[in-house]
């Protein structure tokens, strides 16, 4: 079982680390960063990145040529049935 972390928002010992992907930019400037650690609290429902994580995301964006690999990507739009 995963150890729970203390949530910075509500103070409960109910947070855990999830890994998410986020996209930045669009078109030829699109950058997708995978496996970003996100703190998610089951008590208050809040999800947030730590300051350290945000600094690393900015560093990756700034030096994207050194980190990114080029991959073809398919994009689909979600359409709600009427």
Secondary structure as UniProt FT lines:
FT   TURN            8..10
FT   STRAND          15..24
FT   HELIX           27..29
FT   STRAND          31..41
FT   TURN            42..44
FT   STRAND          47..48
FT   HELIX           51..62
FT   HELIX           64..67
//
